[in-house]
Every structure is written in C-alpha cells, then in structure tokens.
C-alpha cells in the first residue's frame, strides 16, 4: 500500500537531504569562520573529554542543573559563576580592538654591514613572529572600519630576546612632544559628558597643534581606510639607531609593504561595511590565512649614515615628518609571512603585549623623546593590564630568559627554581655579557615642530579626483564643528596653500549643519 506523504513533510525531507548532502562533502565546503565549531567537532570526532571544575574535579551530571538545589554546595555552579564575573581584564587605553596572527620573517638580504642584530643576518634565516593590527582609538568590541590611524605591531622571537616593532599605517606620527599624547588620545575618545565622539574636540586639537595635520592628511585622503589589514603598510615612525659588530652607527626607518598591494576603500564602501560587517578587517585576515592565501609584507629599511643624519636638510629624527624614499631609498631585508591564526583570541591576541623597550643587540632604539616616553608608557600599560609576570604569558615569552625576577601574581612559571635570586652572586647564577664595541644611543636636540611644508607638497601632488574625495572626507569631519574651529581651520589651511584654504572655505559655506534640536518621529 502506497502512503501519500503530506506536502509539508516533503519539504522537510528535501531540506534534510540537502543538509546531509552538504555535511558529507567534507572540510572543503566548510567556511573557516562561519563553521569553526563544526570543524572542531569533525577534528575531535571520537574524542570524549570529561568535564571538570577548574581544580580538575570531575563534574557529575546532576550538578549541571541547580533548580531546587542548594547553590553553595554545588562546586560546578560556584566555580563557573565566580569565575565568570572575573573574566574581563583591563582594556588597552589605545588600540583596544585588535586582530592577530602568527608566522615568520625570512631574511632575503645580508645586513651585517649595518647591524649586528642576529635575526637580520644570514640569508634564508627565519624568525618566528606574532603580529597584531589595531585601530588606534576604537574600543574593544568596536568597528574595524573607521577613518583614523592604525597600529601595526610585530613581535620577533629572536635568539637574543624579543624585539618589538610598534608601528603605524602612516609614515609619520601626529605629535612630537610626548606630553601631548594623553591629550591627543582623549580628543579622539568619547566626550566625557555625552559619551559620544566629538568633532569639536578633535579639531580643537588639530588647529592648536598643526603639526598633526601631516598625519591627518593621510587619514582624510584616499589611504585613510585600508581595504583590510592584508593591504595595509606599516612604518616605524621613529628613526632607529643601529650598530654593526665594529660599533659603527647607522640609522633606519622600518617599512612593511603589503605584497597584496596597498589598497583602500571609499567612504561609501566603509559606511556599507560598517553597517553590515563591522569586523570586516578581522574576518578578512582570519579567512585569508585559514584558506591558505598569501598574507605577506616586504620588510625594508631606509638606511641613513651618521654623516647624512648630521647634514640632512630635513630632521631625520622628527616623527611628524615622512622621510622621502627618493633621498633615502629602501633596502630590502626580507619577507614577513603570516600563516597561522590564533587558536584562542584571548590567550593569543588579547594577552599579546608589546613594548618599544624590547630591543636586541644591534638595534638600540631611537633618540627622540616620543620613543623614550613610549618605552615607559607601554611597559607601564602591560604591567597594569597583565601583571608583573607579563613576559611569562606564553604569547609574550622569549625563546630563553634567565634573570633574577621572582614571585608576583601568576603566572610565575618555574619561578627561577633553585637558582640564586640576587645579582651579582658567587654561586653560578646568570652573568652579564661584555661587548667592548657597544656604542651609546646618541643625544639629539629637538626643535619645535613646523610641518606645513610636507602638507603643502602632499596636497599639490593630489590629482583633481583625490582633492575632491579628500575635501569630502575633510568636511564630513570639520563641518559639524563650532564656527570658531572652522574659522581657525580655514586660516590654517590658507597658510598652508591658498587653493586649499579657498576650497575648505567654500565647502564649509555650502555645508548645512544639523539643527540644534532635531525632531524624530
């Protein structure tokens, strides 16, 4: 006897067959982001892991429900809830949101003439790296897609300790005097009264400190929003002092150029992505690595001799200036390749800690005051966020560390085991090495910044289309500000270039500010 299947059940059958068909096609049909937990299930098929409390006690199934039960005597409930209420750590005050990955640096050019840094000497030498990309002023959980500067940080796990590179996606920074840094960040954070971004705060800063315009010209231009981190360059901003084995001094700015090509998105594209996929940059990076695509940068140095530094018509140590590559050409170092995603975002990315103070022999740091201030601020930040044993967290641990640091908040690792805990000592504890050719970091005299010349050059090199898009982005930011700041900005832009000032003035005349109190229905 034939049984007629109801119409609803036929649809259900087709749906189930489709699901079965898709699930039988293997890993190839699964998306590494959308189906991450499905991939985990496939990878661990047949493995049965027993649930325990954090102390390792096995959890009995009746303890996974608390209805009509005594809560205080339920170890699973107590362990879960008390742990849950403490699982957040202090957020970074800048670069709160970030994406990370792992890979290596492979040297393609011999640099022994310029530096004795071991990880840069030897063609073909590979050094493990951890990289973190981040919007500068976006909070953790915010959007990737804002028009602002971005961080490009690399931790090199060398045989001589960790070397931390903390760069930006612009070849210059906004301020020269480090005492302005809290102000520079606060003016881009939220208004303390409204809790909202405030263009008046930003433009008050920019018009009071016009040296910042050199960096912000990049932000308002076509390169203001990269097309994901794979298309974003990285620059050291600081001019590092290096030395070779003979103690000869050289200087260099570090550059990372994306092999996928520098590319950006328009304001219109950014608005769409911000509404539909605010984590687009993070998603693109993770997916590219998971799918085996090439994610790499060419690492180069702008090398400057001591004589060139002393006789240059541009202050090579001024962080608010870009050093022209036609005058100081790039020397290729190697390839930075990212080929491994984090296994756990909190352990591998949120706990990733950088500091400009993490240097290696042959790279002495930079002589400018901003670099000196950053060596303190980053160290202080990570000690505050992650504790005194920050470098014993796995992602921050060097290949080898032998020191006299003991105790403190976990993790303490083996805590030095039974070695002496003071230096110097007579009982075979770790000893310092001697380098007779080591040179000291030079001292420089820094003048007040006056950087309108590079802004003028940057504007005059723009095509008509670039100027039009730049003006649109600029007015989006400047237009809503108070008349005082708009007048100050027009005066400043006119001093830089008459045509620029005239365009800004005309655009502001045509800009319609929102009424003081809008009615929403």
N, C-alpha and C positions, 0 to 999 in steps of 0.2 A: 504494500500500500504506500502510495506517494504522499508525503506530508508537505503541504504548501508552507513555505517559510514566510512569515509576515514581512512587509516591506521594511519596517524599522530594523528587524534582525538582519536582513540582507545588507543594509548599510553598515551595520555593526560588524558583520563578517568581513566586508571589504576593508573596513578600517583596521581590523585586527590582522588581516592578511598583509596589509601594507606595512604595519608596524613590524610584523615578523620578518617580512622581506628586507626591510631596512636594517634590522638588528642582525640579520645573517650575512650582511655584506662586509663585516669586519671593521677594523680600525679606519680604513681608508675613507669611509663615509662619515666618520665622526669628526665634529669640529673640536679642536683642542681647548677652546674656551667654553662654548655652549655645552659641550658634553664631557667636561672634565671629570665629573664624578662617575659618569658611565665608563669612561676609560679606566678610572681607578678600579671600578668593580671588575672589569674584564682582566685587568692586570693582576688582581688578587683573587681570581676565581679559585675556589677550593681551599682558600686560607680561612681558618676560623680563629679570630682573635678574641680572647676573653676580656670582657670589660672589667676594669679595676678602678679603684679610687686613686688619687694622686700619690698615696702612700703605697700603692701596689696591692691593696686588699681586694680580692675578687668581689664583685657586686652580684648579690642574689636577686633573681628576677622580681621577687615581691617588693624589693626596696626601690624599684623604679617607678612605683606609684605611691603617693603619700595621702590619698584620700582616706579619712577616718583612721589615720595612723599618727603616732607620736613623731613629730618632726625632729626634735632634738636628738633622738636616738637612731635616726636614720643616717648612717655615715655617707651614703651616696648623695642625699639631699644636702647635708651640711657641707660636704666637700665641694659640690657643684655650685651652690649659691654663694658661699663665702668667697669662692674663687672668682665667680662671675662678676661680683661687684668691685673687684680689684684688678680687672684685666686690662684696663687702659693705662698707658703711661703718658707722661708729659709730651705734648705735641711740640715739634720744632717751631720756633717763633717765626722763622722764614723757611721756605721750601718744605712746608708741612705735607703737601701731597707729592708723592713720587712714584716712579716706576724703576725697576732694576733688572739687571741681567748679569750673566757671568760669561767669561770667555778667556781670551789671551791676547797678549801683544807679541807679534813676531817681528824681530829686527830684520830690516832689509838693507841697511846701510851702516858702514863702520863709522862710529863717532868717537873713537879713542882720542882723536886729536883735541876734542872739545871737552869731554867729560870722562871721569874715571868711574862713573856710575855703572856697576857691573851689569845690570839688567839691560843696558843700552849697548853693550859691547859684545860683538860676536854675531855675525850674520846668521840668521836662522834660529837664534836663541828665542825661546818662548817663555813668557812670564804670565802666570795666571792673573786675572783681573776681575774686579767687581765694579759695576757701573751703576750709577743712579742718576736719572734725569728728573727734573722737577720744575714746575712753575715757581717763581720766586715768592709771590705774596698770596698764593692760594692756600686755603686751609686744607687739612686732611679731609677727604671726602668731597672737596670742591671739584671744579671743572678743569680739564686739561686745556681748554680752548679759550684762553684769554690773550689779549694783546698786551704783552709785557715780557720782561726778560725771563730767561730760563736757566737753570743750573745744569751743568754737565760735569759730573764728578766721577773720577776714576781712582780706584784703589789698586795699586800694583803690589802683588805679594812677592817681593824680591827676596833673594838670599841674604840681603843686607838689611832686612826690615821692610815695613810697609812704606811705600811712597804714595801720598795722597795728592792728587791733582784736583783742585776745586775751581773749575772754570765756568764760563757763561757762554751763551749762544751769540753774544755780541763781542767784537774785538776790543771794546773799551768798556769802562765802568762809568757810573754816574757821578761819583764823588771822589775827591782826592783826600780830604781830611776825614779820618775815621770817626771824629767826634760827631759828625753829621749822620752816621749810619742809623742810629735809632730813629732820628727824625725822618730820614729817607724812607725807612720801612713803615713807620707809623702813618705817614701821609698817604700811603697806598693801602693801608689796612682800613678797617671799618671805622666810621665816625663813632666816637665813644658814646654819643648821645642817641643817634638814630640806629646804630648797628648796621649801617649801610655804607657802601663805597661812596666817597665824596670827592667829586672832581675839583671842588674848590681847594681841598687840602693838597691834592697833587699839584695843581697849577700854582698854588701859593709857593710851594717848594721850588718848582721848576723856574719860576720867574725871579725868585730870590737867589737861586743858585744856577745860573745859566750854563755852567759847565756840564750840567746833567743833560742838556739838550742834545749833545753829540750822541749819546746812547739812545735817547728817546726818538731821535730822528730815524734810527733803525727800527724802533718799535712801531712808529706810525707809518713807516714805509711798507713796501711790498714784502719785506722779510720779517714783518712783525709777528706773524703767526706761522710757524713752520708746518709743513704737511706731515706731521708726526715726527717722533724722535729719530727715526731712521734717516730723515732728510735734514737733520739739524746739525750745524757745525759746533765745535767747542773751541774756546780761546782762553788762554791763561790770564789775560788782562795784565798781570804782573810780568815784569821782566826779571827772570830768574838769573841768579849768579851761579855759574858752573865752574868747575876746575878739573884739569886733567891730572894725570899721575905726577907730573912735574910741578904742579901747583900753579900753572898758568891759568889766568882768569878769562872766562868768556861769559857772555850774557845771551839770554834767549827768551823769546816768547814762544809758547807751545800752541800748536794748531792741530785740530782734528777736523778733517774734511770728509763728509759722508760720501762713500763710494756709490751710494744710490743717487747722488746728486742733491745739491741744495734746492729745495722746493718749498713753496709756501701756499697757503690758502687765502682766498679773498675774505673780506669782511662778511659778504653774503653767505659764503660757504660756512664760515665759522658760526654764524648765527643759526644756521640749519643744524650743524653738528652739535652745537651746544644744547639745542632743544631735543635732539634725538639720541645723541650718544656722547655725553659729556666726558666719558672715559676713552674717547677715541684713540688718543695717543698711546695710552697704556694697552689698549686692546690690540692696536696695530703692531706694537713692538712684540708683545707676547705671541701673537698669532704668527708673525713672520718667523720667529725663532722656532716655534713649535712645528711649523710646516717646512722647516729646513731651508728657508730662503737665506740669501747672503745678507748679513747685517754687519757692516764693517765701515771703518773710517781709515783714511790715510793720516798717519801721525807724522808731523813735520815740525821743525824748529826754525824760527827766524834768528839766526846766529849773528851776534854783534860783538866785535872785538872791543877791548878796553879803549883803544885809541878812537874807534868810531863813536863809542859812548861819550867820551870826553869832548869830542869835536863836532858832534851832530848839531844841526840847526833845529832839531826837534828834541824835546826832553824824552829820551827813550824810557825813562822810569815813571813818566806821568801816566797813571792808569786811566785817565779820562781821554787819552789820545790813542788813536789807531796808528800803528807803525806801518808805513806803506811797504808793500811787498816788492815794489819795483826798486826801492832803495835798499831794503833788507830782505833779499829773496829767501824763499823757503827751502830748507834742506830736509829731504825725506828721511824719516827714522825707521818707520815700519808700518805694520797693519794692526789696527785694533779690531778684533773679531769677537762678536757676541754669538754664542752658540748654545747657551743653556739658560733656561728660565728658572726663576726661583721655585723651590719645592714648596715653601711656605712663606707667604708675603711678610708676615710679622717677623719671623726669625731671620729671613734673608734680606729684607728690604727696609722695614721699619727700624730694625736694630742696627742697620748699616751706619757706621759713624765715621766721619771724615774730619781731618784737621790739617791745615797747611803746615803745622809743626811737624808732621810726619814726613821727614826727609831722609835721604840716604847719602852716603859719602859720594861726593862729586856733584851734588845738587844742594846748594847752600841756602836756598830761599831767595827772597827779594829784599832790596834795601829800603823800599818805600814804607811809609808809616801805616798805610792801609794793610799791607801784608803783616806787619808786626802786630797790629790790632787784631787781625783775623786769627793769628796763631793763638792769641789768648781767648778770643770770643768763642771759637769753635771748640777748643778744649773745654772751656767752662760750660758750654752748652751740653756737650756729651756727658760730662761728669754729672751734670744736673739731671739729664734725661735718663741715663742708663747706669749711673753709679761709677764708683771709683775703679771697678774692675771691667770697664767697658771693653778693654782690649783682650779680655778673656772670653768674651762672647764669640762664638765660633766664626761668624762672618767677619769679625774685626781682628781675629787672631793672626799674628805674623807666623811665618814658617817656623821661626825659632825665637824664643825670648828667654833670656837669663838675667834676672835682676834681683833687687832686694825689696821689692814691694810685697807686702804681706797683708793678709786679713781683709777687712772691709766687707761690704754687702756682697752676697753671692752674685755671679759665680766666682769662686776662688780657684777652681781647678785643683791642682795638687798643692797649691799654696806654697810652692817652693820646697815641699817635702822637708828633708832634714838638713838642707844646706844652711850655712850661716845667714843671718838676716841683717847684717850691718856691713858697711864698706868704708874704708878698707879693712881687711881682716887677714890673719896669718894662717887660715885654715882651709886654703884651697877653694875659696869662693870665686865667683866670676871676676875677671880682671879686665880693665880698660885696655884698649889697643893704642898704639902710638903711630902717628902719621906726621913725619917731620916736614912734609911738603904742604901740609894743610894751610890754606890761606883764610883770612878772616873775611866776613861779609863787609863789603865796602860801606862807607857812610856817604850819604848824599845830602845836599841842601835842596829842599823842595820849595818852590815859589808858589805864589797864589795862582790858581788856575785861571786861564783865559783862553777858552777853546772855541771861540766863534769861527775861527778860520776854517777848521775842518768841517763845521756845519755848513758854511758857505760853499765850500768845494763840493760837499755831498749833494747839496741842493742843485747846484749849477750843472752837475753831471746827470741829473734826472732827465728822462725823456718827458714829453708832454703828458703821456699817459700815466707815468709814475707820479708826476706832480699832481695830477688830478686825483689819483687814488690817495696819495699822501694827504692832500688837503681835505678830502672827505673824512679820512680817519682822524686827522687832527681836530677838525671841527666837531666831530662826534664827541670828543673828549673836552675840548675847550669851550664849545658852545654853551653848555649848561652852566658855566661858572658865572660868578658875580661880575658886574661891569668893571669893577676895579681891576680884577685879574685879567680880563680880556684886554683892557687898555694897556696894562703893563706888558702883556704878551705881544700885542701889536707893535709897541715901541721897541721891544727886544728883537722881534723878527725883522723889523725895518732896519735896525742897526746891523743885523747880520747880512741882509740883502734887501734892497728896495723892492724888488719884484715880489719876493716872499712876503714882506710886510704888507704890500698892497693887496696881494691875494688873500691873506688872512683877514685883513680889514674888510674887504668886500664880502668874503664868505660869512663873516660874523654879522654884517649888516643884513644879510639875507636869511640868517638863521633865526628861527622862531623858537624862543624859549617856551617851555610849558607854562601855563598859568599857575599862579601861586597855589591855588586850591582847585584841583580838578574834581569834577563830579563824576562818579562811576555809577552806572545803573545796572 
